Amino acid sequence: MATGRGRWRVVGGNVGSVKKTSIYIESDVDVALARRAAAEGTTKAELIRQALRDAAGRSLRVKPQARGVFRGPPDLGSRADEHLAESGFGEQ
């Protein structure tokens, strides 16, 4: 069911890439979250998701591992200029 702000209200399970989880918080934190959510016109869940995103920081951006197969000497990266000179590359 869509809420008035264009977001989806989820009851249990997963929607897209959102995973349902449960946490235990102190009652004073719950009250503070409710107040802040009301003041910002959002939900406690959204405040918690944003705080978790901020805490995760750079870990959210997964760097792909480059992999490839090629033929050549194992030290090609560290001695590229020498290997090119030995091969005659660039000579006419």
Secondary structure by P-SEA (a helix, b strand, c coil): ccccccbbbbcccccccbbbbbbbbcaaaaaaaaaaaaaacccaaaaaaaaaaaaaccccbbbbbbbbbbbccccccccaaaaaaaaccccc
